[in-house]
């Protein structure tokens, strides 16, 4: 993998008392496959994390784009 691929999003809606972040990035796992790491939660907190594994970089990058696109449809904006 030559470059780091990531998507940083946030959603702030004062009327609903909502301030959330969502970070998706591609990296290498200990065993050589590619991982998509997702972190999300309220801004100012540690949040939660999930890691999904993929056999190749192309599939991992596709997952990042799909996840980011879904979040943008729900009102998240790029940082």
Secondary structure, 3 states (H helix, E strand, C coil): CCCCCEEEEEEEEHHHCEEEEEEEEEEECCCCCEEEEEEEEECCCCCEEEEEEECCHHHHHHHHHHHHHHHHHCCCEEC
